[in-house]
Amino acid sequence: MARRFIFSSESVGEGHPDKVCDTISDAILDACLEQDRNSRVACETFAKSHTVIVG
């Protein structure tokens, strides 16, 4: 029996807080991998009201 899937995705424009947060998280990951190729990193970045939290 064939399985049915619904594919959906979200897209945000340049400057959107989600995109800014992704860029920050990516930069942190890149810096870790630059120092240790075997790094394992979990990084979440949140932005609201002119405040950025990295955890």
C-alpha positions as a printed NumPy array, in Angstrom:
array([[ 0.   ,  0.   ,  0.   ],
       [ 1.415,  3.383, -0.99 ],
       [ 1.963,  5.84 ,  1.845],
       [ 0.829,  9.418,  1.373],
       [ 2.809, 12.346,  2.682],
       [ 2.084, 16.044,  2.875],
       [ 5.195, 18.175,  2.448],
       [ 5.246, 21.697,  3.819],
       [ 7.967, 24.254,  4.406],
       [ 8.361, 27.712,  5.822],
       [10.287, 30.504,  4.166],
       [11.226, 33.842,  5.686],
       [12.776, 36.901,  4.095],
       [16.187, 38.426,  4.711],
       [16.355, 40.286,  8.023],
       [13.574, 38.219,  9.597],
       [14.437, 37.311, 13.229],
       [14.386, 33.57 , 12.4  ],
       [16.951, 34.072,  9.644],
       [19.145, 36.227, 11.916],
       [19.005, 33.573, 14.644],
       [19.904, 30.828, 12.147],
       [22.896, 32.877, 10.972],
       [24.132, 33.31 , 14.555],
       [23.724, 29.598, 15.334],
       [25.504, 28.653, 12.089],
       [28.432, 30.961, 12.922],
       [28.796, 29.359, 16.362],
       [28.742, 25.875, 14.835],
       [31.316, 26.893, 12.204],
       [33.625, 28.279, 14.913],
       [33.383, 25.057, 16.925],
       [34.031, 22.867, 13.877],
       [36.991, 25.047, 12.902],
       [38.661, 24.237, 16.219],
       [37.559, 20.578, 16.386],
       [36.168, 18.768, 13.327],
       [34.534, 16.203, 15.641],
       [32.608, 18.809, 17.646],
       [29.049, 18.068, 18.643],
       [27.089, 21.245, 19.163],
       [23.52 , 21.996, 20.163],
       [22.886, 25.714, 19.822],
       [19.57 , 27.541, 19.991],
       [19.312, 31.27 , 19.366],
       [16.272, 33.354, 20.271],
       [15.534, 37.008, 19.455],
       [12.822, 39.313, 20.78 ],
       [12.56 , 43.015, 21.482],
       [16.178, 43.929, 20.653],
       [17.48 , 41.036, 22.782],
       [19.3  , 37.921, 21.551],
       [19.739, 34.845, 23.746],
       [22.06 , 31.999, 22.78 ],
       [21.68 , 28.743, 24.653]])
